[in-house]
Amino acid sequence: MPTPMPQRSWRAALAIYLRAPVITMLFLGFSAGLPFLLVFSTLSAWLRSDGVEVAAIGFFAWVGMLYSIKFFWAPVVDRLALPVLTRHFGQRRGWMLLAQAMIAGGLVGLAGLDPVGNLGWVAAFALLVAFGSATQDIAIDAFRIESADDDVQAAMASTYIIGYRGGLIAAGALALYVASAVSWQVAYLTMAALVGIGVITVLLRPEPKRASLTVQLIHEPKVRAFIRASRGQPKILRRIGAWVIGAIVCPFTDFFRRYGLKALWLLVFIGVFRISDLAMASMANPLYIDLGFSLETIANVTNVFGIVMSIAGGILGGLLVARYGIGPLLIFGAGIVMVTNLLFAALALIGNQLPMLVLTITGDNLANGLASAVFIAFLSSLTSRAYTATQYALFSSLMTLPGKFLSGFGGLVVTGQGYASFFVLATLLGLPAILLAIWINRDKQLVPAPVADTR
């Protein structure tokens, strides 16, 4: 059950942002945000600029589904020690370094390609970047949750969002600037070099304190029961069995043991919370380009200005959670994320009008920044410290899977119905999230209850 969250004064809430673990998440957030657009909207802008058909671009959204199935290999990241890396850097930092190497390698591979006639290779290197990025997310999320107490998680989520948006600025605006001034190939090489920011952060920060993997397994009742029952079996089989039970079975049974049948509805809520904005995301950049906005305008408004708005939303979300708690903000966040998607439908109808583009980006990014900070804090409150990587990977995977799956059909809907109808349909997908957020807010077992700050 989530622990109570203190209702602090505004001064105490702001002071949290000066703690070292909170500042660290600024740079790790950048490292996490950098690869995302490079296999998603920035990649779609490159493909569209080079003449690739919209329908084909829509299916590239499925590359992002690797983020949504990362819970399949999260137990490996959580419990499997890497040769050399784990011994020298620790479990979390070792996996982050390996993931960052995959990201940089995939970006260099993309930089050496001409998309026209090489879509297969583009997809292959995009998958490598996405796999490395999803693996890095697993390790970073576990690192974040293990690095500080529950009462700091909202602030860490907020600075993570700020850093993440900074990575999006680099992968969006900076990549578009470089592509416009030089070439897309040079833009992707520049992004590969920026992976070094995450590498430096991992090398400078300490590994969170946690029990060794062997000790964790020994303390699992199910593992001990298996060891007793398997006496006389080959030693290697007993070790494999104990690892599978501790790394794969226990994280899931722990979640259902704590929440019972409510766990199923929690998983549904996690899956639909961001379905509205994720379903429409793959068609945003094609909309801007088809309306006639230049790459420079897209970079300035949708990336630089828009991400500044999302950072503001993330800071506001972190402060509001620290002040009032998570429950009410879940309802508010789900509502504004859904409603602001209607701005894209209005933009599609109005056409190439810069003020409408600015209004659309302002509303969308403020809403998403706030909702993301709130939701990350909520997911962290559901996560057991004993199974941080695996459980959080399950939650964050479900958060993106339905929306990204539907996003792959975006190009087909736009081709058949037009942009405006597509964005209206995407907006309506957000209704279940609001209803479930209301239910969760009423059940005090599911959200940390605010308590008075006595300091």
N, C-alpha and C positions, 0 to 999 in steps of 0.2 A: 504494500500500500504506500502511496506517495507520502513523504514527510511534509509537515506543515511548512509553508513558505512565509517568512517574516514580511509584515507590511511595514516597510521602512519609511523614514522621512525622505524627502527628495534629496537632501544633502548626502545621506547615507547611501541612497541608491546610486548617486553619481560617483561616489568614492570607490565603488566596486570596480569601476572601469580602469583604475590605476593599478590593480593587482597584476602581478607578472603572468599568471596563467591566462588572465583575460586578454592582456596585450598580445601574448603568444598566438592566440586564435586569430588575431588580425592578419598575421602573415601566413598561417596555415590555411585560413579562409581564402586568401589570395591564391595559394597553391591549388586549392580545390576548385576555385571558380575559373581559373585560367583555361583548362582544357575543354570545359563544357561547351561553350559557344563554338569552339574550333571544330567540333564534330556535329554541330547543330545549326544555329541560325547563320553564323559567319560562313560555315561551309556551304549552306544553302545560297547565300549571297554570291559566293564564288561560282558555284555551279550555274546559277541563273545568269550571272554576268557573262559567263562563257557560252551561254546558249543552250544549256541543258533544260529539257522540258519540265514544266511545273509538276506534272504527275510523277515523274521519276524522282524529283527532289523530295516530294512528300514521303516517299518510301525510305529515304535516307534518315527520316526521323526514327526509324526502327533501330538504327545504330545506338540511339540513346537508351533503348530498352535494356542494354547491358547494365545500366545503373539500376534498373528495376528488378533484376534477377540476381543481384550480387549476394543475396542471402544464401545462395547455393554454395558459394565458396567462402563465405564469411567464417564458418567454423574453422577452415584451414588457416585463415589470417588470424583468427582468435587464438588458436591453440598449437599450430605447427611452427616449430622453431626453424628458422632459415640457417643454412650453413654459413658460418663466418659472420653474417650480418647480425643475427640475433645475439651471438656471443659478444660482439663488440658494441652494439648500439641498443640492444634490447628488443623485445617482441614488437612493440608498436613502431619504434623508429626504424627498425630494420625493414619492416614491410613497407613503410612510407618511402624509404630510399629505393627499394626495388620497384615500386609503382612509379616513382618519378622517372626512373630510367626508362621504363616502358613508354611513358608519355612523351618524353623527349625523342626517343627513337621513332615513334609513330609520326610525330610532327615533322621530323627531318625527312621521313619517307614521303609524306604528303607534299613537302616542298619540292621534291624532285619529279613531280607528275604534272602532266597536262590532263585535266579532267576529261576533255572531249576524247572519246575513244579509249579511255582508261578507267571507266567507272568501277570496274571490278577491283582494280588495285586501290582506287580511292576508298572504296568500301573496306578493303582489307586493312589499310593503315588507319582508317577512322575507327575500326573495331579495336585495333591495338591501343590507340589512344583512349578510347572509351573504357576498355578493360583495365588499363593502368589507372585511369582516373577513378573508376568505381572501386578498385582495390585500395587506392589511396584514401578514398572517402571512408571505407570501413575502418582503416587504421586511425585516421584522424578523429573520427567520431568516438572510438574507444579511448584514444589518448585524451580527448576533451573531457569525457565523462569521468575518467579515472584521475584527472589532474586536479580536481577541486570538488568541494562539497556541493550538495544540491542547491544551496541558497545562492551560489555563484553561477549556476548553469545558465540562467536567463541572460546574464551579462555576457557570459562567454558565447552564448548563441548569438547575441547582438553583434559583438565584435567579429565573430565568424562571418555573419552576414555582411558586415561592412567590408571585411577583407575579400569575401567571395565576390561582392559587387565590384571591388577594385580589380579583381581578376577578370570579371566580365568586361570592364572598361578596356583593359588591355587586349582581351581576345576579341572585343567588338570594335570599339572606336579606333584604338591604335592599329589593329590589323587592317581595318578599312583605310586608314590614313596611309599606311605603308603600301597597301595594295594599289591605292590610287596614285601615289607618288612614284612607286617603283614597279612592283609586281606582286602577285599573290604568292609566288614562291618565296620571295624575300620576306614577306609578311609572316609566313609560317616558320621560317628559320628564326625570325625575331622572337616569335612565341616560344620556340624550343629553348632559346637562350634564357627566357624569363622563368623557365622551370627551376633555374638555379636559386631563385628566391626561396622556394620551398625547401630545397636541399640545404641551404645555409641555415634556415630556421631549425630544421631537424638536427643538424650537427651541433647547434648552440644550446638547445634546450635539453634538460634531463629527461630520462625515461620515468614515467609515473611509477610509484612504488606499488607493487602488487605481489601476491604470493607466486611462487614458481608454478609452472604448469603441472609438475608432478604433485606438488602439495594440493593444488586445486582439485586434481582428479581424486586423490586419496580422501578428501573431505566430502566427496559426493556420495550420498547413501546408495544411489543406484549403482555407482561404480563399485563400491565395496561389496554390494550384494552380488554383482556379477563376478567379482574376483573370488568370492567364497564359493559360488556355484560352479565355477569353471576350474576348480582344483583338479589337477591331473591332466589338463589339456596342455598342448604345446605352449611354451612361454610367449612366442611371437603372436599367436592367436589371442592369448589373453591380453596382451598389450594393445593390440589393434582393437579388440572389443571394448576395452576400458576407454580407449581414446574416443571411439565412435560414440559411446554412451555419454561420456562427459562433454564432448565438443558439439555433438549434433542433437542428441535426444534431450539432455537435461535443459538446455536453454529454452526449448519450446514447452516442455512439460512444466517448467518453472513459471512461465507466463500464464498458462492456463490454470495452474494451481492457485496462483495469486488472485486471478480475476474470474475464474469459473466460466459460466456461459457468457458473461459480459465480454470476455476476451474476443469472441467472434464478432460482436458488434463494434468493438474497438478497432479490429482489423478492417472491417468495412468502412468505418469512419476515416481511418488512415488512408484507405485507398481512394476515397472520393473527395477528400478535403481540397486537393489542388487539381482535380480532374478538369475543371472549367478552363483555367488558364493554360495548363499543359496541353490540352487538346487543341487549342488554337495557336500555340506558339510557333509551330513550324511554318505557318502561313503569314506570319507578321512581316518578315523581310521581303518575301515575294510580293506582298501587298504594297509595301513602300516603293519597291522598284517598278511595279506595274502602274502605280499612280504617277510615276515620273519624278520622284524625289532622287536627287543625286546621291552618290555614295558619301560625299562630304556631309550633306545634310543629314543622312541617316546616321552617320557617325556622331555628329554634333548633338542631334536631338535625342535619338533613341538610345545611344550608348552613353555619351558623356553626361548630358543633362538628365537623361532618364535614370542612370545608375546613381547619380547624386540624389535624386528623389528616392530611390530605393534604399540608399544608405540612411537618409533621413527617416524613412519609414521603419527601418530596422532599429535605429536608435530609439525612436518613439515606442516601438513595440517592446524593446527591452526594459525601458523605464516604466511603462505601464504594467508590465508583468511584475516587475520588482515592487511596484507600489500597490497594485490591486489584486494580483494573482492571475492564474491562467484562464480559469473557466469563462468569465464574461468576455475576455478577449478572443477566445476561440469562436464565439458566435459572431462578434463584430468582424473578425478577420475573414471568416468564411463568407459573410455577406458582402463586404466591400470588394473582395476578389471577384465574386460573381458579377456584381453590378458594373464594375469598371470595364469588364470585357465588352459591354455594349458600346463603349466609346469607339472600339475598332469598327463596329458595324456602321456607326455614324461617319467615321472617317472614310470608309469605303464608298458611302453614298455621296458625301460632300466632295471628295476628290482631292486634288493637289492643292491643299490649303495649309500653309505652315502653322497658323494659329491652332487649327484643329489637331494637327499632328502633335504640337506641344501639349495641348490639353489632354489628348489621349495618353501620351507617354507619362505625363505627370500623374494622372489618376491611376494608371496601371501599375507604375513602379512604386508609388507610395503605398498602395494597397498590398502589393506583393512583398515589399520589404517588411511591413508591419506583420502581416500574416505569417511570413516565414519565421521571424524571430519568435513569435508566440508558439508556433507549431513545433519548432525544434525544442523549445523548453518543455512543451507537453510530452513529446516523445522521450526526452531525457528522463522525465519523471516516471515514465512507465518502465524504464530499463533497469534491470537488476545489475548491480555492480559486479556480480559473479560472472555475468555473461554479456558484458558490454558490447563487444564487437558483433556477436551473432544476433542478439536481440535488436540492437539498433539498426543493423543492416536489414533485418526483416522489416522493421517499421519503415525505414526510408525507402526500401525497395517497393513496398506496397504503396507508398505515397506517390510514386511516379509511374508505376506500371500501367494502370488503366488509362491515364491521360496520354501517355506516350504511345500506347497501342492505338488509341483512337486518332492521335495526331498523324499517324502514318497514312490514314485515309483522307487527310485534309485536302491534299491536292485533287483527289477525285471529286470531293464535294464542291470545291471551288470551281473546278472545270464544269460541273453539271449545274450548280445552283448560284454561283457567284460568291464574291467575298462577303457581302452583307449578310446573306442568309446563313453562311457558314458560321460567322461570329455570333449570330443570334442563337443558333443551335448549341454552340459551345457554352454560351452563357447559361442556358437552361440546365446544363449538366451540373451546375453548382447547387441546385436546390436541395438534394439529399444531404449535402454537407452541413447546411444550415440547420436542418431538422435534427441531425445527429448531434451537432454541437450543443443545441438546447438541452437534449437529453443528458449529455455528459456533464454539462454545467450543473444540473440538478442533482447529480449523484456525487457526493463528496468523497466516495472511495476512489473516484477516477481522476480527480484533479487535486493538487496540493491546496489545502485550505489556508488562506491568509491568517496570520496571527499578529498581534500587536508587537511592535518593536520596542523592547524594554531598555535598549542601550541609551 
